[in-house]
Amino acid sequence: MIMVVASIRIKPEAREEYLEILKSVVPRVRNENGCIEYLPAVDLDTRMPVQALDRDVVTILEKWETLEALQAHLGSTHMLEYREKVKNMVAQVSVRVLQEA
């Protein structure tokens, strides 16, 4: 199993529009071959002293059966269209691709 943690910093003025576009692509991603989990998330203020809150970051938690399934996902038509739609809304992207220890 391959796990991905993607952190996407959104320009503050584009947050709501970005989330709408992201939510529209989620069902197509979840239907891809090899997708186990695809979950966009935003920070929840728990008032825990160690928590770092950032309203402008969207985190996507992903699980894929194989690296090949993840690579196919990245090249899928709907993901290429998504990246084109949001490219001017995104300030920074950080991706971690993980395997079980």
CNS distance restraints for C-alpha pairs under 8 A (distance, minus, plus):
assign (resid   1 and name CA) (resid  63 and name CA) 6.84 0.50 0.50
assign (resid   1 and name CA) (resid  64 and name CA) 5.78 0.50 0.50
assign (resid   1 and name CA) (resid  65 and name CA) 4.75 0.50 0.50
assign (resid   1 and name CA) (resid  66 and name CA) 5.72 0.50 0.50
assign (resid   1 and name CA) (resid  67 and name CA) 7.95 0.50 0.50
assign (resid   1 and name CA) (resid  99 and name CA) 6.50 0.50 0.50
assign (resid   1 and name CA) (resid 100 and name CA) 7.16 0.50 0.50
assign (resid   2 and name CA) (resid  63 and name CA) 5.71 0.50 0.50
assign (resid   2 and name CA) (resid  64 and name CA) 5.05 0.50 0.50
assign (resid   2 and name CA) (resid  65 and name CA) 6.25 0.50 0.50
assign (resid   2 and name CA) (resid  66 and name CA) 5.91 0.50 0.50
assign (resid   2 and name CA) (resid  67 and name CA) 6.25 0.50 0.50
assign (resid   2 and name CA) (resid  70 and name CA) 7.87 0.50 0.50
assign (resid   2 and name CA) (resid  97 and name CA) 7.00 0.50 0.50
assign (resid   2 and name CA) (resid  98 and name CA) 5.88 0.50 0.50
assign (resid   2 and name CA) (resid  99 and name CA) 5.16 0.50 0.50
assign (resid   2 and name CA) (resid 100 and name CA) 7.56 0.50 0.50
assign (resid   3 and name CA) (resid  61 and name CA) 7.55 0.50 0.50
assign (resid   3 and name CA) (resid  62 and name CA) 5.57 0.50 0.50
assign (resid   3 and name CA) (resid  63 and name CA) 4.52 0.50 0.50
assign (resid   3 and name CA) (resid  64 and name CA) 6.31 0.50 0.50
assign (resid   3 and name CA) (resid  97 and name CA) 5.81 0.50 0.50
assign (resid   3 and name CA) (resid  98 and name CA) 4.94 0.50 0.50
assign (resid   3 and name CA) (resid  99 and name CA) 6.11 0.50 0.50
assign (resid   4 and name CA) (resid  60 and name CA) 7.72 0.50 0.50
assign (resid   4 and name CA) (resid  61 and name CA) 5.96 0.50 0.50
assign (resid   4 and name CA) (resid  62 and name CA) 4.91 0.50 0.50
assign (resid   4 and name CA) (resid  63 and name CA) 6.38 0.50 0.50
assign (resid   4 and name CA) (resid  95 and name CA) 6.96 0.50 0.50
assign (resid   4 and name CA) (resid  96 and name CA) 5.56 0.50 0.50
assign (resid   4 and name CA) (resid  97 and name CA) 4.55 0.50 0.50
assign (resid   4 and name CA) (resid  98 and name CA) 6.02 0.50 0.50
assign (resid   5 and name CA) (resid  59 and name CA) 6.83 0.50 0.50
assign (resid   5 and name CA) (resid  60 and name CA) 5.84 0.50 0.50
assign (resid   5 and name CA) (resid  61 and name CA) 5.01 0.50 0.50
assign (resid   5 and name CA) (resid  62 and name CA) 6.49 0.50 0.50
assign (resid   5 and name CA) (resid  95 and name CA) 5.82 0.50 0.50
assign (resid   5 and name CA) (resid  96 and name CA) 5.17 0.50 0.50
assign (resid   5 and name CA) (resid  97 and name CA) 6.66 0.50 0.50
assign (resid   6 and name CA) (resid  59 and name CA) 5.53 0.50 0.50
assign (resid   6 and name CA) (resid  60 and name CA) 5.05 0.50 0.50
assign (resid   6 and name CA) (resid  61 and name CA) 6.69 0.50 0.50
assign (resid   6 and name CA) (resid  93 and name CA) 7.16 0.50 0.50
assign (resid   6 and name CA) (resid  94 and name CA) 5.75 0.50 0.50
assign (resid   6 and name CA) (resid  95 and name CA) 4.35 0.50 0.50
assign (resid   6 and name CA) (resid  96 and name CA) 6.31 0.50 0.50
assign (resid   7 and name CA) (resid  57 and name CA) 6.40 0.50 0.50
assign (resid   7 and name CA) (resid  58 and name CA) 5.84 0.50 0.50
assign (resid   7 and name CA) (resid  59 and name CA) 4.53 0.50 0.50
assign (resid   7 and name CA) (resid  60 and name CA) 6.55 0.50 0.50
assign (resid   7 and name CA) (resid  93 and name CA) 5.79 0.50 0.50
assign (resid   7 and name CA) (resid  94 and name CA) 5.10 0.50 0.50
assign (resid   7 and name CA) (resid  95 and name CA) 6.29 0.50 0.50
assign (resid   8 and name CA) (resid  57 and name CA) 5.41 0.50 0.50
assign (resid   8 and name CA) (resid  58 and name CA) 5.17 0.50 0.50
assign (resid   8 and name CA) (resid  59 and name CA) 6.24 0.50 0.50
assign (resid   8 and name CA) (resid  90 and name CA) 6.92 0.50 0.50
assign (resid   8 and name CA) (resid  91 and name CA) 7.68 0.50 0.50
assign (resid   8 and name CA) (resid  92 and name CA) 5.96 0.50 0.50
assign (resid   8 and name CA) (resid  93 and name CA) 4.62 0.50 0.50
assign (resid   8 and name CA) (resid  94 and name CA) 6.48 0.50 0.50
assign (resid   9 and name CA) (resid  56 and name CA) 5.57 0.50 0.50
assign (resid   9 and name CA) (resid  57 and name CA) 4.40 0.50 0.50
assign (resid   9 and name CA) (resid  58 and name CA) 6.48 0.50 0.50
assign (resid   9 and name CA) (resid  90 and name CA) 6.00 0.50 0.50
assign (resid   9 and name CA) (resid  91 and name CA) 5.43 0.50 0.50
assign (resid   9 and name CA) (resid  92 and name CA) 5.05 0.50 0.50
assign (resid   9 and name CA) (resid  93 and name CA) 6.25 0.50 0.50
assign (resid  10 and name CA) (resid  14 and name CA) 6.64 0.50 0.50
assign (resid  10 and name CA) (resid  15 and name CA) 5.96 0.50 0.50
assign (resid  10 and name CA) (resid  18 and name CA) 7.58 0.50 0.50
assign (resid  10 and name CA) (resid  56 and name CA) 5.22 0.50 0.50
assign (resid  10 and name CA) (resid  57 and name CA) 6.04 0.50 0.50
assign (resid  10 and name CA) (resid  58 and name CA) 7.42 0.50 0.50
assign (resid  10 and name CA) (resid  89 and name CA) 5.85 0.50 0.50
assign (resid  10 and name CA) (resid  90 and name CA) 4.61 0.50 0.50
assign (resid  10 and name CA) (resid  91 and name CA) 5.48 0.50 0.50
assign (resid  10 and name CA) (resid  92 and name CA) 7.25 0.50 0.50
assign (resid  11 and name CA) (resid  15 and name CA) 6.52 0.50 0.50
assign (resid  11 and name CA) (resid  56 and name CA) 6.76 0.50 0.50
assign (resid  11 and name CA) (resid  89 and name CA) 5.57 0.50 0.50
assign (resid  11 and name CA) (resid  90 and name CA) 5.91 0.50 0.50
assign (resid  11 and name CA) (resid  91 and name CA) 5.75 0.50 0.50
assign (resid  12 and name CA) (resid  56 and name CA) 5.92 0.50 0.50
assign (resid  14 and name CA) (resid  18 and name CA) 5.94 0.50 0.50
assign (resid  14 and name CA) (resid  89 and name CA) 5.63 0.50 0.50
assign (resid  15 and name CA) (resid  19 and name CA) 6.21 0.50 0.50
assign (resid  15 and name CA) (resid  56 and name CA) 6.88 0.50 0.50
assign (resid  15 and name CA) (resid  89 and name CA) 7.78 0.50 0.50
assign (resid  16 and name CA) (resid  20 and name CA) 6.35 0.50 0.50
assign (resid  17 and name CA) (resid  21 and name CA) 6.43 0.50 0.50
assign (resid  18 and name CA) (resid  22 and name CA) 6.14 0.50 0.50
assign (resid  18 and name CA) (resid  86 and name CA) 6.49 0.50 0.50
assign (resid  18 and name CA) (resid  89 and name CA) 6.81 0.50 0.50
assign (resid  19 and name CA) (resid  23 and name CA) 5.99 0.50 0.50
assign (resid  20 and name CA) (resid  24 and name CA) 6.29 0.50 0.50
assign (resid  21 and name CA) (resid  25 and name CA) 6.71 0.50 0.50
assign (resid  21 and name CA) (resid  82 and name CA) 7.26 0.50 0.50
assign (resid  21 and name CA) (resid  85 and name CA) 7.86 0.50 0.50
assign (resid  21 and name CA) (resid  86 and name CA) 7.73 0.50 0.50
assign (resid  22 and name CA) (resid  26 and name CA) 6.46 0.50 0.50
assign (resid  22 and name CA) (resid  82 and name CA) 7.44 0.50 0.50
assign (resid  23 and name CA) (resid  27 and name CA) 7.82 0.50 0.50
assign (resid  25 and name CA) (resid  29 and name CA) 6.43 0.50 0.50
assign (resid  25 and name CA) (resid  78 and name CA) 6.97 0.50 0.50
assign (resid  25 and name CA) (resid  79 and name CA) 7.73 0.50 0.50
assign (resid  25 and name CA) (resid  82 and name CA) 7.27 0.50 0.50
assign (resid  26 and name CA) (resid  30 and name CA) 6.17 0.50 0.50
assign (resid  26 and name CA) (resid  38 and name CA) 7.20 0.50 0.50
assign (resid  26 and name CA) (resid  39 and name CA) 7.95 0.50 0.50
assign (resid  27 and name CA) (resid  31 and name CA) 6.34 0.50 0.50
assign (resid  28 and name CA) (resid  32 and name CA) 6.61 0.50 0.50
assign (resid  28 and name CA) (resid  78 and name CA) 7.51 0.50 0.50
assign (resid  29 and name CA) (resid  35 and name CA) 7.24 0.50 0.50
assign (resid  29 and name CA) (resid  38 and name CA) 7.14 0.50 0.50
assign (resid  29 and name CA) (resid  73 and name CA) 7.42 0.50 0.50
assign (resid  30 and name CA) (resid  35 and name CA) 5.83 0.50 0.50
assign (resid  30 and name CA) (resid  36 and name CA) 7.41 0.50 0.50
assign (resid  30 and name CA) (resid  37 and name CA) 6.75 0.50 0.50
assign (resid  30 and name CA) (resid  38 and name CA) 6.16 0.50 0.50
assign (resid  31 and name CA) (resid  35 and name CA) 7.01 0.50 0.50
assign (resid  32 and name CA) (resid  73 and name CA) 7.22 0.50 0.50
assign (resid  33 and name CA) (resid  69 and name CA) 6.66 0.50 0.50
assign (resid  34 and name CA) (resid  64 and name CA) 5.47 0.50 0.50
assign (resid  34 and name CA) (resid  65 and name CA) 4.91 0.50 0.50
assign (resid  34 and name CA) (resid  66 and name CA) 6.78 0.50 0.50
assign (resid  34 and name CA) (resid  69 and name CA) 5.24 0.50 0.50
assign (resid  34 and name CA) (resid  70 and name CA) 7.64 0.50 0.50
assign (resid  35 and name CA) (resid  62 and name CA) 7.91 0.50 0.50
assign (resid  35 and name CA) (resid  63 and name CA) 6.34 0.50 0.50
assign (resid  35 and name CA) (resid  64 and name CA) 4.79 0.50 0.50
assign (resid  35 and name CA) (resid  65 and name CA) 6.47 0.50 0.50
assign (resid  35 and name CA) (resid  69 and name CA) 7.23 0.50 0.50
assign (resid  35 and name CA) (resid  70 and name CA) 7.87 0.50 0.50
assign (resid  36 and name CA) (resid  62 and name CA) 7.54 0.50 0.50
assign (resid  36 and name CA) (resid  63 and name CA) 5.16 0.50 0.50
assign (resid  36 and name CA) (resid  64 and name CA) 5.35 0.50 0.50
assign (resid  36 and name CA) (resid  65 and name CA) 6.61 0.50 0.50
assign (resid  37 and name CA) (resid  61 and name CA) 7.44 0.50 0.50
assign (resid  37 and name CA) (resid  62 and name CA) 5.25 0.50 0.50
assign (resid  37 and name CA) (resid  63 and name CA) 4.88 0.50 0.50
assign (resid  37 and name CA) (resid  64 and name CA) 7.05 0.50 0.50
assign (resid  38 and name CA) (resid  60 and name CA) 6.92 0.50 0.50
assign (resid  38 and name CA) (resid  61 and name CA) 5.83 0.50 0.50
assign (resid  38 and name CA) (resid  62 and name CA) 4.49 0.50 0.50
assign (resid  38 and name CA) (resid  63 and name CA) 6.60 0.50 0.50
assign (resid  39 and name CA) (resid  60 and name CA) 5.51 0.50 0.50
assign (resid  39 and name CA) (resid  61 and name CA) 5.10 0.50 0.50
assign (resid  39 and name CA) (resid  62 and name CA) 6.34 0.50 0.50
assign (resid  40 and name CA) (resid  58 and name CA) 6.80 0.50 0.50
assign (resid  40 and name CA) (resid  59 and name CA) 5.76 0.50 0.50
assign (resid  40 and name CA) (resid  60 and name CA) 4.22 0.50 0.50
assign (resid  40 and name CA) (resid  61 and name CA) 6.30 0.50 0.50
assign (resid  41 and name CA) (resid  58 and name CA) 5.89 0.50 0.50
assign (resid  41 and name CA) (resid  59 and name CA) 5.19 0.50 0.50
assign (resid  41 and name CA) (resid  60 and name CA) 6.04 0.50 0.50
assign (resid  41 and name CA) (resid  61 and name CA) 7.66 0.50 0.50
assign (resid  42 and name CA) (resid  55 and name CA) 7.26 0.50 0.50
assign (resid  42 and name CA) (resid  57 and name CA) 6.78 0.50 0.50
assign (resid  42 and name CA) (resid  58 and name CA) 5.14 0.50 0.50
assign (resid  42 and name CA) (resid  59 and name CA) 6.22 0.50 0.50
assign (resid  43 and name CA) (resid  53 and name CA) 6.06 0.50 0.50
assign (resid  43 and name CA) (resid  54 and name CA) 6.59 0.50 0.50
assign (resid  43 and name CA) (resid  55 and name CA) 6.63 0.50 0.50
assign (resid  43 and name CA) (resid  57 and name CA) 7.75 0.50 0.50
assign (resid  43 and name CA) (resid  58 and name CA) 7.76 0.50 0.50
assign (resid  44 and name CA) (resid  53 and name CA) 7.60 0.50 0.50
assign (resid  45 and name CA) (resid  53 and name CA) 6.85 0.50 0.50
assign (resid  46 and name CA) (resid  51 and name CA) 7.70 0.50 0.50
assign (resid  47 and name CA) (resid  51 and name CA) 7.28 0.50 0.50
assign (resid  64 and name CA) (resid  69 and name CA) 6.39 0.50 0.50
assign (resid  64 and name CA) (resid  70 and name CA) 6.08 0.50 0.50
assign (resid  65 and name CA) (resid  69 and name CA) 6.62 0.50 0.50
assign (resid  66 and name CA) (resid  70 and name CA) 6.59 0.50 0.50
assign (resid  67 and name CA) (resid  71 and name CA) 6.19 0.50 0.50
assign (resid  68 and name CA) (resid  72 and name CA) 6.13 0.50 0.50
assign (resid  69 and name CA) (resid  73 and name CA) 6.19 0.50 0.50
assign (resid  70 and name CA) (resid  74 and name CA) 6.36 0.50 0.50
assign (resid  71 and name CA) (resid  75 and name CA) 6.56 0.50 0.50
assign (resid  72 and name CA) (resid  76 and name CA) 6.10 0.50 0.50
assign (resid  73 and name CA) (resid  79 and name CA) 7.17 0.50 0.50
assign (resid  74 and name CA) (resid  79 and name CA) 6.28 0.50 0.50
assign (resid  74 and name CA) (resid  80 and name CA) 7.58 0.50 0.50
assign (resid  75 and name CA) (resid  79 and name CA) 6.73 0.50 0.50
assign (resid  75 and name CA) (resid  80 and name CA) 6.58 0.50 0.50
assign (resid  76 and name CA) (resid  80 and name CA) 6.31 0.50 0.50
assign (resid  77 and name CA) (resid  81 and name CA) 6.19 0.50 0.50
assign (resid  78 and name CA) (resid  82 and name CA) 6.02 0.50 0.50
assign (resid  79 and name CA) (resid  83 and name CA) 6.10 0.50 0.50
assign (resid  80 and name CA) (resid  84 and name CA) 6.33 0.50 0.50
assign (resid  81 and name CA) (resid  85 and name CA) 6.26 0.50 0.50
assign (resid  82 and name CA) (resid  86 and name CA) 6.29 0.50 0.50
assign (resid  83 and name CA) (resid  87 and name CA) 5.72 0.50 0.50
assign (resid  86 and name CA) (resid  90 and name CA) 6.35 0.50 0.50
